[in-house]
């Protein structure tokens, strides 16, 4: 099991907006999207696995568009 989760985005704009908003609450990193997610924009966010419930809530609260991938996937 991995110690981090990913948020995959369709657009760079969405990824940068999410990074700006989420990093105010929790540590998140902009990273290149792993190759297995070929339909994305190429930029993803990585977050600590322990923060997943909070990240989900923040995405909902800020109406962020992104596909959250659990640490165990």
Secondary structure, 3 states (H helix, E strand, C coil): CCCEEEEECCCHHHHHHHHHHHCCCCCEEEEECCCCCCCCCCEEEEEEHHHHHHHHHHHHHCCCCCEEECCCC
